[in-house]
Amino acid sequence: MVEWKQPTDEIAKEAFYNLQVKYPEGDTKVMQDHYESWAKTYDKDCERLHYNSPEVICDAVGRLVAATDKNECRILDLGAGTGLVGKALRDIGYNGEMTAVDYSQNMLDCAMKDGQIYNVAINHCLTADNPLPIEDEKFDLVVGGGVFGPNTIRANCLPETFRITRGGGHVVLTQRLSVKNRPFLDKMDSEINRLIAAQKIEQLEAKPFTQYSWICENEKTEQLTGRLLVFRKL
Ligand SMILES: C[S@@+](CC[C@H](N)C(=O)[O-])C[C@H]1O[C@@H](n2cnc3c(N)ncnc32)[C@H](O)[C@@H]1O
């Protein structure tokens, strides 16, 4: 199934390949290896494909955290990658303690390179059977840009994400809204609905946005749509 027209630009084509990499469903190790090797070109690829999750997450966080709380807000960046989301939050004045979690050491090395973004880096592969080495309710805010997916962090890790968020705190996520991702999105939605029905969380926002865009044939713009999800822990 062809979902998108390829970029015309050769370098953007390579970036698009990295984004679209073929991987076997459910194989954690293959994806981890992919991120280990993608680390060195990840930021450039995101730039070439106009990756927009960091800005969208920052806008959403701005609607949640009062300006006076910016210095105190303890943030966990789940699947922090090279630190694009953390950096965007620092750039708009979130000066509190920030922790990065990722299972790719190469990604974490990029994120920690200039020592300006995260106070703490945790190399950890989050699965339902491998909970985070973090105490309950530690964070005011958990962000995750493009990390929940069929081969990355699964829907059954949502309860663990809320476990480390304080009551009244927030979780802000983005994820791909593609046809291929539909079965996973359905699993995610049923897990979200289960948590809402159990009065563990409240959903504040769910809306689509342009997560990546590039120029394809005939100078047209192609885009990969994402969705923003914002929750409050009850
Ligand atoms: C698409 S990248 C997004 C990185 C960053 N959040 C951003 O917006 O640029 C996904 C990241 O999640 C990490 N990751 C994927 N599955 C993970 C898991 N189960 N546990 C920890 N990290 C994971 C990958 O290593 C990668 O750095």
The ligand as an ORCA input file, in Angstrom:
! r2SCAN-3c Opt
* xyz 0 1
  C      10.671      8.552     16.783
  S      11.896      8.680     18.030
  C      11.322     10.149     18.844
  C      12.401     10.866     19.618
  C      11.971     12.167     20.256
  N      10.901     11.965     21.211
  C      11.546     13.171     19.214
  O      10.391     13.600     19.227
  O      12.397     13.535     18.383
  C      11.457      7.407     19.195
  C      12.442      7.264     20.334
  O      11.921      6.356     21.297
  C      12.916      5.452     21.695
  N      12.207      4.201     22.079
  C      11.442      3.440     21.278
  N      10.908      2.416     21.954
  C      11.344      2.534     23.228
  C      11.125      1.765     24.413
  N      10.336      0.685     24.412
  N      11.726      2.174     25.563
  C      12.524      3.270     25.557
  N      12.765      4.033     24.471
  C      12.177      3.672     23.316
  C      13.834      5.299     20.491
  O      15.144      4.893     20.826
  C      13.795      6.722     19.909
  O      14.839      7.513     20.412
*
